[in-house]
Amino acid sequence: MRVKISFQRNRGSNNSVPLHHQKMISLFLDELIQEIPVKTEFFNFSSLKGTSKVQKGFMHFLSSKLSLVISSDNSEFIEELVKKIFEKPLVQIGKLELIPKTQQIISAPEFKTKMKYIGISPLVLVDPDKDELGAQVQMDPTSHEFSDFLYNTLIDRMEQRGFSEQELNDFAVFEASPDREYVDKINQSGKKYARIYKNNSDKIMMGYLLPFTLHAHKTVHKYIWDCGLGVLSNQGYGMIDVVAEDYDNNQ
């Protein structure tokens, strides 16, 4: 279940958050999760979205309306969490004050074995709490190594989620192919598709934001739509969305 929550920025409130603000959202959600009866580690959320500009490491929101997407394969958990958010007259993310206004359930696309995605929160391949040095290494997203890391972390998470050995064997077909034209364009322009982020323990890790095509079992696509891709999804990393043209074709 995936829900988009729309907020109104409190008049007079600071209009900016650090560019890397997943930890702030995570801390806010973790407080609410402590208060609800349903618990799960298999959930995901986006960055804050709104008309904005990036300057000196901060995201400055130009619009008064912002949104946050949260998701899990446990619909009861999402319903309870959303209810808790709307019990708050004011939500504070850093110095940004937000008033919850509306909620919208986002329908899942029709999953095919081949789907085009874009990240709406950074994609992380290595958990720095488990491999501090490896988490800081930037991989070539067009390499087999990149796809293999994604596959291995995904299978580990799906095994923890309770998928059977036979089901996991059925998921062996897996290939993530970032848009090479996009990667080449970013490299030529001197911009970045990978940046340094910090997890909730303030350990450094590399995160990626780029479009990619994923060839995998339909159940795998459903899982990452609900629970995220890569590691630390419950800290707000690895949330994906279907590329607009692909989503339109599936409706």
FILOLO-910940 format. One record per residue: residue in one letter; x, y, z of N, C-alpha, C in turn. Coordinates in steps of 0.02 Angstrom, whole numbers, padded with zeros to 5 digits, always signed. Example, Ala and Ser with C-alpha at 12.3 -4.5 7.8 and 13.67 -1.06 7.14 Angstrom:
2
A+00660-00284+00390+00615-00225+00390+00660-00165+00390
S+00642-00112+00354+00684-00053+00357+00645+00002+00394
***
This chain:
251
M+00043-00060+00000+00000+00000+00000+00044+00062+00000
R+00029+00107-00044+00068+00169-00051+00022+00229-00044
V+00041+00276+00000+00000+00334+00014+00041+00398+00006
K+00012+00446-00029+00043+00512-00036+00008+00560+00012
I+00048+00590+00055+00022+00638+00104+00042+00709+00082
S-00007+00752+00077+00006+00822+00057+00004+00867+00118
F+00052+00912+00121+00058+00959+00177+00054+01031+00152
Q+00033+01075+00196+00037+01146+00185+00093+01172+00229
R+00140+01209+00199+00194+01237+00239+00166+01292+00284
N+00181+01288+00348+00156+01337+00396+00183+01407+00379
R+00138+01455+00374+00158+01523+00357+00207+01549+00409
G+00261+01577+00386+00313+01603+00431+00365+01551+00449
S+00352+01488+00429+00400+01434+00443+00461+01440+00397
N+00516+01413+00420+00575+01407+00378+00555+01366+00316
N+00580+01385+00258+00559+01350+00196+00611+01301+00170
S+00659+01283+00212+00713+01240+00186+00730+01183+00234
V+00757+01130+00204+00785+01074+00242+00851+01056+00209
P+00896+01023+00244+00957+00999+00211+00939+00955+00151
L+00980+00958+00100+00969+00917+00041+00962+00844+00060
H+01002+00822+00107+01000+00753+00132+00960+00753+00197
H+00894+00746+00193+00851+00753+00252+00813+00689+00269
Q+00834+00633+00241+00799+00571+00256+00800+00554+00330
K+00856+00568+00363+00862+00553+00434+00810+00592+00474
M+00797+00655+00455+00748+00695+00491+00678+00665+00484
I+00661+00643+00424+00596+00612+00413+00592+00546+00452
S+00647+00508+00451+00649+00444+00484+00638+00451+00559
L+00670+00500+00590+00663+00511+00662+00591+00529+00680
F+00560+00571+00638+00491+00589+00649+00445+00528+00644
L+00453+00488+00592+00411+00429+00583+00423+00377+00638
D+00486+00369+00658+00502+00320+00711+00465+00336+00776
E+00459+00400+00792+00422+00420+00853+00349+00398+00848
L+00319+00407+00789+00250+00388+00779+00241+00313+00780
I+00289+00277+00751+00285+00204+00747+00285+00174+00817
Q+00320+00206+00863+00320+00181+00933+00251+00183+00964
E+00207+00226+00936+00141+00236+00966+00086+00194+00933
I+00103+00158+00879+00051+00119+00845+00059+00045+00861
P+00002+00007+00860+00005-00064+00880+00037-00110+00828
V+00038-00088+00765+00064-00131+00712+00137-00111+00697
K+00181-00159+00694+00251-00146+00681+00276-00186+00621
T+00321-00157+00582+00355-00193+00528+00420-00157+00511
E+00469-00194+00488+00531-00164+00463+00527-00153+00388
F+00474-00178+00357+00469-00177+00284+00423-00120+00262
F+00453-00060+00264+00418-00001+00239+00469+00046+00209
N+00444+00098+00176+00487+00142+00137+00454+00211+00134
F+00494+00262+00122+00465+00329+00112+00511+00371+00068
S+00481+00421+00038+00517+00464-00010+00551+00522+00026
S+00585+00563-00013+00607+00629+00012+00546+00675+00010
L+00553+00733+00040+00500+00783+00034+00499+00811-00036
K+00440+00817-00065+00433+00840-00134+00394+00904-00137
G+00416+00950-00180+00382+01013-00192+00424+01055-00239
T+00397+01109-00264+00436+01153-00307+00493+01182-00266
S+00554+01172-00287+00611+01191-00245+00673+01207-00287
K+00722+01235-00254+00788+01244-00284+00840+01223-00233
V+00895+01198-00258+00949+01175-00214+01004+01227-00212
Q+01024+01245-00153+01076+01295-00145+01116+01283-00082
K+01182+01277-00090+01227+01269-00033+01207+01212+00013
G+01189+01155-00017+01173+01096+00023+01104+01095+00053
F+01062+01144+00036+00994+01147+00063+00943+01145+00006
M+00885+01117+00021+00829+01118-00025+00781+01172-00002
H+00776+01224-00043+00732+01281-00027+00666+01272-00064
F+00611+01265-00027+00546+01254-00059+00515+01321-00078
L+00497+01326-00142+00466+01386-00168+00390+01382-00162
S+00365+01321-00160+00292+01311-00155+00272+01303-00082
S+00209+01318-00069+00183+01310-00001+00157+01239+00011
K+00149+01201-00044+00125+01132-00038+00182+01083-00048
L+00188+01036-00002+00239+00984-00005+00206+00916+00002
S+00242+00864-00016+00213+00797-00009+00266+00747+00013
L+00241+00693+00041+00283+00637+00064+00246+00573+00046
V+00282+00525+00018+00252+00460+00001+00278+00408+00049
I+00233+00369+00079+00254+00313+00122+00223+00249+00095
S+00256+00193+00107+00234+00131+00075+00256+00070+00115
S+00216+00017+00111+00233-00047+00142+00188-00101+00112
D+00208-00164+00118+00164-00218+00097+00116-00237+00154
N+00122-00202+00210+00076-00211+00266+00029-00151+00268
S-00031-00159+00240-00077-00102+00233-00101-00077+00301
E-00109-00122+00349-00131-00101+00415-00080-00054+00448
F-00016-00070+00438+00037-00027+00464+00032+00043+00434
I+00024+00046+00368+00020+00111+00334-00041+00150+00358
E-00098+00116+00364-00159+00150+00387-00150+00180+00457
E-00119+00142+00502-00107+00166+00570-00057+00224+00571
L-00005+00219+00530+00045+00271+00528+00016+00336+00500
V-00022+00330+00446-00054+00390+00416-00102+00422+00466
K-00139+00381+00502-00186+00407+00552-00147+00447+00605
K-00090+00422+00626-00050+00457+00676-00024+00524+00649
I-00004+00524+00586+00021+00587+00556-00034+00640+00557
F-00096+00619+00541-00150+00668+00538-00177+00687+00607
E-00154+00653+00658-00170+00674+00726-00127+00733+00747
K-00073+00745+00710-00027+00799+00726-00052+00863+00692
P-00066+00916+00730-00086+00979+00698-00028+01011+00660
L+00033+00993+00681+00093+01021+00650+00148+00968+00650
V+00178+00958+00592+00234+00912+00584+00297+00952+00574
Q+00349+00936+00612+00411+00973+00605+00466+00927+00579
I+00494+00946+00522+00551+00912+00492+00608+00962+00491
G+00655+00955+00537+00706+01006+00546+00672+01070+00569
K+00683+01125+00533+00651+01188+00550+00590+01202+00506
L+00573+01153+00465+00516+01159+00421+00453+01135+00457
E+00402+01178+00459+00339+01161+00493+00285+01148+00441
L+00254+01090+00446+00205+01068+00396+00139+01050+00428
I+00085+01067+00395+00017+01051+00418-00012+00997+00373
P-00026+00937+00400-00055+00883+00359-00123+00905+00330
K-00133+00895+00265-00194+00918+00232-00235+00861+00201
T-00204+00823+00157-00241+00770+00122-00199+00707+00116
Q-00232+00652+00103-00198+00589+00090-00229+00557+00029
Q-00187+00522-00009-00210+00491-00071-00176+00423-00079
I-00216+00370-00086-00188+00304-00099-00166+00302-00172
I-00104+00283-00183-00077+00280-00251-00084+00208-00277
S-00122+00200-00330-00132+00134-00358-00068+00107-00388
A-00056+00043-00378+00003+00011-00407-00007+00003-00482
P+00046+00007-00520+00041-00005-00592+00030-00080-00605
E+00016-00096-00667+00013-00167-00686+00085-00190-00696
F+00108-00233-00653+00178-00253-00655+00192-00301-00712
K+00245-00287-00749+00270-00330-00802+00339-00354-00782
T+00369-00398-00820+00436-00422-00802+00489-00368-00815
K+00473-00321-00857+00520-00267-00873+00487-00200-00859
M+00516-00161-00813+00486-00098-00792+00540-00043-00791
K+00519+00018-00806+00564+00076-00801+00548+00116-00738
Y+00601+00130-00700+00593+00165-00636+00637+00227-00632
I+00617+00270-00585+00659+00327-00565+00659+00329-00489
G+00715+00346-00459+00718+00350-00387+00687+00414-00361
I+00644+00408-00309+00618+00468-00276+00646+00474-00205
S+00693+00432-00190+00739+00441-00133+00803+00403-00152
P+00859+00422-00123+00923+00392-00144+00924+00316-00136
L+00955+00283-00185+00963+00211-00185+01032+00194-00155
V+01033+00153-00102+01095+00136-00068+01107+00061-00076
L+01169+00043-00093+01186-00027-00106+01218-00062-00046
V+01253-00025-00003+01291-00056+00052+01274-00021+00117
D+01256-00059+00167+01241-00033+00234+01307-00018+00270
P+01320+00045+00286+01384+00062+00319+01391+00032+00389
D+01336+00013+00420+01341-00020+00486+01370-00090+00479
K+01367-00118+00417+01394-00185+00406+01460-00183+00368
D+01470-00133+00326+01531-00127+00286+01546-00053+00277
E+01580-00024+00325+01590+00049+00325+01630+00073+00266
L+01682+00037+00247+01723+00058+00190+01688+00045+00124
G+01657-00013+00118+01622-00031+00056+01565+00017+00040
A+01534+00044+00092+01477+00089+00082+01497+00155+00051
Q+01562+00171+00055+01586+00235+00029+01612+00230-00043
V+01614+00170-00071+01640+00159-00138+01585+00174-00190
Q+01601+00216-00238+01554+00230-00292+01561+00179-00347
M+01506+00146-00364+01507+00095-00417+01482+00125-00482
D+01505+00096-00536+01480+00114-00602+01410+00084-00609
P+01357+00125-00613+01289+00098-00615+01274+00056-00677
T+01316+00061-00728+01305+00021-00789+01341-00046-00785
S+01374-00060-00729+01413-00122-00722+01370-00180-00696
H+01394-00241-00708+01361-00300-00680+01365-00300-00604
E+01419-00272-00577+01428-00270-00505+01371-00231-00471
F+01351-00176-00502+01297-00135-00476+01232-00177-00472
S+01216-00211-00527+01156-00252-00530+01159-00310-00480
D+01219-00340-00474+01228-00396-00428+01217-00375-00356
F+01242-00316-00337+01233-00291-00269+01158-00282-00255
L+01123-00252-00303+01051-00242-00295+01015-00309-00286
Y+01034-00357-00327+01001-00423-00323+01014-00456-00255
N+01076-00456-00233+01093-00489-00170+01058-00458-00110
T+01056-00391-00109+01022-00358-00053+00947-00371-00056
L+00919-00373-00116+00848-00386-00124+00830-00456-00100
I+00868-00506-00121+00853-00575-00100+00860-00583-00025
D+00909-00550+00004+00917-00553+00078+00854-00526+00112
R+00830-00469+00088+00772-00437+00119+00709-00480+00108
M+00701-00508+00048+00642-00548+00034+00643-00613+00074
E+00703-00639+00087+00708-00698+00129+00687-00681+00201
Q+00710-00623+00225+00690-00601+00292+00615-00589+00296
R+00586-00569+00239+00514-00555+00238+00473-00619+00240
G+00505-00676+00227+00469-00739+00233+00455-00774+00168
F+00484-00750+00113+00477-00786+00050+00513-00853+00054
S+00483-00905+00025+00512-00973+00030+00573-00980-00015
E+00610-01034-00003+00669-01048-00044+00650-01058-00117
Q+00594-01092-00128+00570-01103-00197+00553-01036-00230
E+00519-00992-00193+00501-00927-00220+00564-00887-00237
L+00613-00888-00192+00675-00851-00204+00711-00878-00266
N+00708-00944-00275+00739-00973-00335+00704-00949-00398
D+00639-00937-00393+00601-00912-00451+00620-00840-00469
F+00653-00806-00422+00672-00736-00433+00743-00728-00460
A+00772-00783-00485+00842-00782-00506+00854-00736-00566
V+00804-00728-00609+00812-00683-00666+00806-00611-00641
F+00861-00574-00646+00863-00506-00619+00918-00467-00654
E+00900-00411-00683+00950-00367-00713+00927-00294-00708
A+00967-00254-00674+00954-00183-00668+01000-00146-00717
S+00970-00106-00761+01009-00072-00813+00995+00003-00811
P+01037+00042-00775+01027+00114-00776+01030+00143-00846
D+00994+00196-00857+00991+00228-00923+01060+00254-00941
R+01093+00219-00988+01162+00236-01006+01168+00307-01034
E+01118+00326-01074+01119+00394-01103+01118+00447-01047
Y+01077+00434-00996+01073+00480-00939+01139+00482-00902
V+01168+00424-00889+01232+00420-00853+01287+00457-00891
D+01290+00445-00957+01341+00478-00999+01331+00554-00998
K+01269+00575-01001+01254+00647-01001+01275+00679-00935
I+01261+00645-00880+01281+00670-00814+01356+00673-00808
N+01390+00621-00831+01463+00620-00828+01494+00677-00870
Q+01466+00689-00929+01492+00741-00973+01479+00811-00945
S+01424+00819-00909+01407+00885-00883+01443+00901-00817
G+01474+00850-00788+01508+00861-00724+01462+00858-00664
K+01398+00843-00677+01351+00836-00621+01358+00767-00590
K+01315+00752-00540+01323+00690-00503+01259+00649-00505
Y+01266+00584-00515+01211+00537-00506+01219+00501-00440
A+01276+00510-00407+01289+00479-00342+01316+00532-00294
R+01292+00531-00233+01314+00578-00182+01326+00541-00116
I+01361+00575-00072+01373+00547-00006+01315+00565+00040
Y+01288+00515+00074+01234+00524+00123+01257+00495+00190
K+01217+00504+00241+01230+00475+00307+01169+00437+00330
N+01181+00377+00357+01124+00338+00383+01105+00365+00452
N+01058+00332+00485+01034+00355+00550+01087+00352+00604
S+01141+00315+00591+01197+00312+00638+01252+00362+00620
D+01237+00406+00572+01284+00457+00548+01345+00427+00514
K+01338+00367+00486+01393+00337+00448+01385+00352+00374
I+01440+00365+00340+01440+00386+00271+01425+00328+00224
M+01386+00343+00171+01371+00293+00121+01357+00328+00054
M+01363+00291+00000+01351+00318-00066+01279+00304-00086
G+01245+00355-00112+01176+00347-00134+01168+00370-00206
Y+01124+00339-00243+01116+00351-00315+01044+00374-00330
L+01039+00422-00376+00974+00444-00402+00978+00445-00478
L+00947+00397-00510+00950+00392-00583+00895+00346-00608
P+00874+00356-00671+00824+00312-00700+00856+00245-00720
F+00817+00191-00716+00843+00126-00736+00786+00080-00756
T+00804+00029-00793+00757-00023-00813+00773-00086-00773
L+00721-00117-00746+00731-00178-00707+00694-00235-00740
H+00732-00289-00754+00703-00351-00780+00702-00401-00723
A+00642-00419-00701+00636-00464-00643+00566-00495-00642
H+00557-00542-00596+00492-00574-00586+00441-00521-00564
K+00378-00530-00583+00327-00481-00565+00319-00473-00489
T+00330-00527-00452+00325-00523-00379+00380-00479-00351
V+00439-00479-00383+00494-00436-00362+00475-00363-00373
H+00446-00348-00430+00424-00280-00444+00373-00257-00392
K+00327-00300-00374+00276-00283-00324+00309-00269-00257
Y+00359-00311-00239+00392-00303-00175+00429-00236-00171
I+00467-00218-00223+00505-00156-00218+00460-00095-00223
W+00403-00101-00257+00354-00046-00257+00329-00033-00186
D+00318-00086-00149+00292-00080-00080+00347-00064-00029
C+00404-00097-00036+00454-00097+00018+00521-00066+00000
G+00532-00047-00063+00594-00014-00081+00646-00061-00108
L+00698-00032-00136+00752-00069-00168+00818-00048-00135
G+00865-00096-00130+00928-00081-00098+00922-00091-00022
V+00968-00060+00015+00969-00067+00088+00939-00005+00121
L+00923-00012+00185+00899+00044+00227+00834+00075+00202
S+00791+00033+00173+00727+00060+00149+00685+00089+00205
N+00690+00060+00266+00651+00087+00322+00683+00150+00352
Q+00739+00173+00322+00766+00238+00339+00754+00288+00282
G+00713+00267+00234+00694+00313+00180+00738+00311+00119
Y+00771+00255+00106+00814+00249+00047+00786+00197-00001
G+00796+00209-00065+00777+00161-00116+00704+00161-00135
M+00668+00216-00123+00599+00219-00148+00600+00235-00223
I+00564+00195-00260+00561+00203-00333+00491+00223-00355
D+00487+00251-00414+00422+00264-00445+00429+00243-00519
V+00373+00226-00548+00372+00205-00618+00382+00267-00662
V+00424+00262-00712+00433+00317-00760+00366+00331-00791
A+00349+00395-00797+00282+00417-00817+00255+00381-00879
E+00295+00377-00931+00271+00348-00994+00256+00274-00985
D+00296+00240-00942+00285+00169-00930+00222+00159-00889
Y+00213+00204-00840+00154+00200-00797+00091+00211-00839
D+00093+00261-00883+00036+00276-00925+00018+00216-00969
N+00069+00182-00994+00058+00125-01038+00026+00066-01001
N+00035+00065-00934+00010+00010-00895-00061+00023-00870
Q-00086+00083-00878-00152+00100-00850-00207+00082-00899
***
